[in-house]
Amino acid sequence: MSALAHVPTPSGRATPLPPPRRGRHRLLPYLLLLPGAAWLFVFFAVPLLQLAAASLYDPSGSLSTGYALTWAFSNYPDAVQAYWPHFARSFGYAGIALVLALLMGYPLAYAIAQKSGRWKNLLLVCVVAPMFTSFLVRTLAWKTILSDNGWFVGLLRDVHLLAPDGRLLATPFAVILGLTYNFLPFLVLPLYASLERLDHRLLEAAGDLYANPVQTFRRVTLPLSMPGLIAGTLLFFIPATGDYINAELLGTPNEYMIGNVIDSAFLVRLDYPQGAALSFLLMAAILAVVFGYLRRAGTQEVL
């Protein structure tokens, strides 16, 4: 400490170094955070406050007569009463799609991470490649595949898995299938990241302790992959719940989700108070589900 704090002079005397400027070093982390904080404030916080104000407008107003902030909290219970089936349908479709994605995505991520060998990079590209195409184009492709005169429906009819007058398009099945396909990479990639770091010695140790493959998966593989599993399920479920493209293109008004109602409120009916109230209700419901899920799973598993 003394050798670093003093500098020898020609006369042989030690001159003490000036103390470090702690104030500047303390401000440096905050200065580095300033651009990101400003971005979030301008493009997230301000629009969110404007949306909150819009949800409290007088519902009797319009674009022609003008809206007024009258603190109309009744917009929220009115929105729930009018569109609670769409909320239930959104969470139901997203939940079923998540289960299907887990049944397909977990074995796929495990195979790529542990069994693919030199084909690992190619398989990862195959998982990510559909995302290079527009979300809209991918959904329209499924509309063609599931059409009544398409080859897939014709094949199901030929093998008697579908009635001669049966159809897949414009059904809940088509909407759930679209959600599963479009958001599957968001589940597979975090799972792959966790499974790729799995230590094979732990699996071998489980075998040495006479654990069968099912016990090894339940006691070793699954707990170690929980960070990727939790992150993947959240990345899948949150956008799937608020989606409206799949229901719009692959379903009918009977399959519309809450995202379709919000889209119609803002762009068709121009009912800004109701659209804003529905948006906040959807956000609150998703946050409640996410916090409940993290509380049950344990937030330490995500770290």
C-alpha positions in Angstrom: 0.0 0.0 0.0 2.8 2.5 0.9 4.8 1.6 -2.2 1.9 2.4 -4.4 0.8 5.5 -2.6 4.2 7.3 -2.7 6.5 8.2 -5.6 10.2 8.6 -5.0 11.8 11.9 -5.9 15.5 12.7 -6.9 16.1 14.0 -3.3 15.0 10.6 -2.0 11.9 11.8 -0.4 8.5 10.1 -1.2 5.8 12.3 -2.6 2.3 11.0 -1.8 0.0 10.4 -4.8 -3.3 12.4 -4.9 -6.3 10.4 -3.7 -8.5 8.8 -6.5 -11.5 10.8 -7.6 -14.2 8.5 -6.3 -17.1 10.8 -7.3 -16.4 10.3 -11.0 -16.1 6.5 -10.7 -19.3 6.3 -8.7 -21.2 8.2 -11.5 -19.8 6.1 -14.3 -22.3 3.2 -14.0 -25.2 5.5 -13.9 -24.0 7.4 -17.0 -23.7 4.0 -18.8 -27.3 3.2 -17.9 -28.5 6.6 -19.0 -29.1 5.8 -22.7 -31.0 2.6 -22.0 -33.1 4.3 -19.3 -33.9 7.2 -21.6 -34.9 4.7 -24.3 -37.2 2.8 -21.9 -38.7 6.1 -20.6 -39.5 7.5 -24.0 -40.7 4.3 -25.8 -42.2 2.4 -22.9 -43.1 4.5 -19.8 -44.6 7.4 -21.7 -46.7 5.3 -24.1 -47.8 3.2 -21.1 -48.9 6.3 -19.2 -50.8 7.5 -22.3 -52.5 4.1 -22.6 -53.5 4.3 -18.9 -55.0 7.7 -19.4 -56.9 6.5 -22.5 -58.4 3.7 -20.5 -60.0 6.3 -18.2 -61.6 8.4 -21.0 -65.3 9.0 -21.0 -66.6 6.0 -23.0 -69.4 8.2 -24.6 -66.8 10.3 -26.5 -65.5 9.6 -30.0 -62.9 10.9 -32.4 -65.4 13.4 -33.8 -66.7 14.8 -30.5 -63.4 14.3 -28.6 -62.4 12.2 -25.6 -62.1 13.6 -22.1 -60.2 12.2 -19.1 -63.1 11.6 -16.6 -61.5 8.8 -14.6 -64.0 6.4 -15.9 -62.9 3.3 -13.9 -66.1 1.6 -15.0 -64.4 0.9 -18.3 -62.6 -2.0 -16.7 -65.5 -4.0 -15.3 -67.5 -3.3 -18.4 -64.7 -4.7 -20.6 -64.4 -7.8 -18.5 -68.2 -8.4 -18.5 -68.3 -8.0 -22.3 -65.2 -10.0 -23.3 -64.4 -12.4 -20.5 -64.9 -15.4 -23.0 -62.1 -14.0 -25.2 -59.8 -13.8 -22.2 -60.6 -17.4 -21.2 -60.1 -18.5 -24.9 -56.8 -16.7 -25.1 -55.3 -18.3 -22.0 -56.8 -21.7 -22.9 -55.4 -21.7 -26.4 -52.0 -20.5 -25.2 -51.9 -23.1 -22.5 -52.8 -26.0 -24.8 -50.3 -24.8 -27.4 -47.7 -24.6 -24.6 -48.3 -28.2 -23.6 -48.0 -29.3 -27.3 -44.8 -27.3 -27.7 -43.3 -28.9 -24.6 -44.1 -32.4 -25.8 -42.3 -31.6 -29.1 -39.7 -29.0 -28.0 -38.1 -30.7 -25.0 -37.2 -34.0 -26.9 -36.0 -31.8 -29.8 -33.8 -29.6 -27.7 -32.4 -32.6 -25.9 -31.6 -34.4 -29.1 -29.9 -31.4 -30.5 -27.9 -30.7 -27.4 -26.9 -34.2 -26.5 -27.3 -36.6 -29.4 -26.7 -34.6 -32.6 -22.9 -34.6 -32.8 -21.6 -32.8 -35.8 -25.1 -32.1 -37.0 -25.8 -29.8 -34.1 -25.3 -26.5 -35.9 -27.4 -27.6 -38.9 -30.3 -28.6 -36.7 -30.1 -25.3 -34.8 -30.3 -23.5 -38.1 -33.4 -25.6 -39.0 -35.1 -24.5 -35.8 -34.3 -20.8 -36.3 -34.7 -20.7 -40.1 -38.5 -20.3 -40.1 -38.1 -17.1 -38.1 -36.2 -15.5 -41.1 -39.6 -15.5 -42.8 -42.4 -13.1 -41.9 -44.8 -14.2 -39.2 -47.6 -13.4 -41.5 -46.2 -15.5 -44.4 -45.7 -18.5 -42.1 -49.3 -18.3 -40.9 -50.6 -17.9 -44.4 -48.7 -21.1 -45.4 -50.6 -23.0 -42.7 -53.8 -21.6 -44.1 -52.9 -23.2 -47.4 -51.8 -26.5 -45.8 -55.0 -26.8 -43.8 -57.4 -25.7 -46.5 -60.3 -28.0 -47.3 -58.9 -28.9 -50.7 -55.3 -29.3 -49.6 -53.3 -32.4 -49.6 -53.1 -32.8 -45.8 -56.9 -32.7 -45.3 -57.3 -35.1 -48.3 -54.8 -37.5 -46.8 -56.6 -37.5 -43.4 -59.9 -38.2 -45.2 -58.4 -41.0 -47.2 -57.2 -42.8 -44.1 -60.5 -42.1 -42.4 -59.0 -39.9 -39.6 -61.3 -37.1 -40.8 -64.9 -37.3 -41.9 -65.6 -36.7 -45.6 -67.1 -33.3 -44.8 -64.7 -32.6 -42.0 -62.3 -29.7 -42.0 -59.3 -28.4 -40.1 -59.2 -24.8 -41.1 -61.4 -22.3 -39.3 -61.4 -24.5 -36.1 -59.7 -24.2 -32.7 -57.3 -26.9 -33.8 -56.0 -24.7 -36.6 -55.5 -21.7 -34.3 -53.7 -23.8 -31.6 -51.6 -25.5 -34.3 -50.6 -22.0 -35.6 -49.6 -20.8 -32.1 -47.6 -23.9 -31.5 -45.7 -23.7 -34.7 -45.0 -20.0 -34.7 -43.7 -19.7 -31.1 -41.9 -23.1 -30.9 -38.4 -21.7 -31.4 -38.8 -19.4 -28.4 -39.2 -22.6 -26.3 -36.6 -24.7 -27.9 -33.6 -22.3 -27.9 -33.6 -21.6 -24.1 -34.1 -25.3 -23.4 -31.2 -26.1 -25.7 -29.0 -23.6 -23.9 -29.6 -25.4 -20.6 -29.3 -28.9 -21.9 -26.2 -28.2 -23.8 -24.4 -27.4 -20.5 -25.5 -30.7 -18.9 -22.6 -32.6 -17.4 -22.6 -36.2 -18.7 -20.8 -37.3 -15.5 -23.9 -36.6 -13.5 -25.9 -38.9 -15.8 -23.3 -41.6 -15.5 -23.3 -41.2 -11.7 -27.0 -41.7 -11.6 -26.6 -44.9 -13.6 -23.9 -46.1 -11.2 -26.4 -45.5 -8.4 -28.9 -47.9 -10.2 -31.2 -45.2 -11.4 -33.2 -46.2 -14.5 -33.6 -43.7 -17.4 -36.9 -42.3 -16.1 -35.5 -41.7 -12.6 -32.3 -40.1 -14.2 -34.5 -37.8 -16.2 -36.7 -36.9 -13.2 -33.9 -36.5 -10.6 -31.0 -35.1 -12.8 -31.9 -33.9 -16.3 -35.1 -32.1 -15.6 -33.9 -30.1 -12.5 -30.7 -29.1 -14.3 -32.7 -27.9 -17.3 -35.3 -25.9 -15.2 -33.7 -22.4 -16.0 -34.2 -23.0 -19.7 -37.6 -24.6 -19.2 -38.9 -21.7 -17.2 -37.5 -19.1 -19.6 -38.8 -21.0 -22.6 -42.3 -21.4 -21.3 -42.5 -17.7 -20.5 -41.1 -16.7 -23.9 -43.7 -18.9 -25.5 -46.8 -18.3 -23.3 -46.7 -14.5 -23.1 -46.7 -13.7 -26.9 -49.1 -16.6 -27.6 -51.7 -15.2 -25.2 -51.7 -11.8 -26.8 -51.5 -13.1 -30.4 -54.3 -12.3 -32.9 -52.8 -13.2 -36.3 -53.4 -16.9 -36.0 -57.0 -16.5 -34.9 -57.6 -14.0 -37.6 -56.2 -16.1 -40.5 -56.8 -19.7 -39.3 -60.0 -19.3 -37.3 -63.4 -17.6 -37.4 -64.9 -15.0 -35.1 -65.9 -18.0 -32.9 -62.1 -18.5 -32.3 -61.2 -14.9 -31.8 -58.8 -14.2 -28.9 -58.6 -11.0 -26.8 -55.9 -9.7 -29.1 -58.5 -9.6 -31.9 -60.9 -7.7 -29.8 -58.2 -5.1 -28.9 -57.2 -4.8 -32.5 -60.8 -4.2 -33.5 -61.3 -1.7 -30.7 -58.4 0.5 -31.8 -58.5 0.1 -35.6 -62.1 -0.7 -36.5 -64.5 0.6 -33.9 -62.2 3.4 -32.8 -63.2 2.7 -29.2 -60.0 3.8 -27.5 -61.2 3.6 -23.9 -62.3 0.0 -24.2 -59.2 -1.0 -26.2 -56.9 0.6 -23.6 -58.8 -1.0 -20.7 -58.6 -4.4 -22.4 -54.9 -3.9 -23.0 -54.2 -3.2 -19.3 -56.4 -6.0 -18.2 -54.5 -8.4 -20.5 -51.2 -7.1 -19.2 -52.3 -7.5 -15.6 -53.6 -11.0 -16.1 -50.3 -12.1 -17.8 -48.2 -10.5 -15.1 -50.3 -12.4 -12.4 -49.8 -15.7 -14.2 -46.1 -15.0 -14.6 -45.5 -14.0 -11.0 -47.5 -17.0 -9.8 -45.5 -19.3 -12.0 -42.2 -17.9 -10.9 -43.3 -18.0 -7.3 -44.1 -21.7 -7.6 -41.1 -22.7 -9.7 -38.7 -20.6 -7.7 -37.0 -17.5 -9.2 -33.6 -18.9 -8.4 -34.2 -21.5 -11.1 -34.1 -18.7 -13.8 -30.7 -17.4 -12.7 
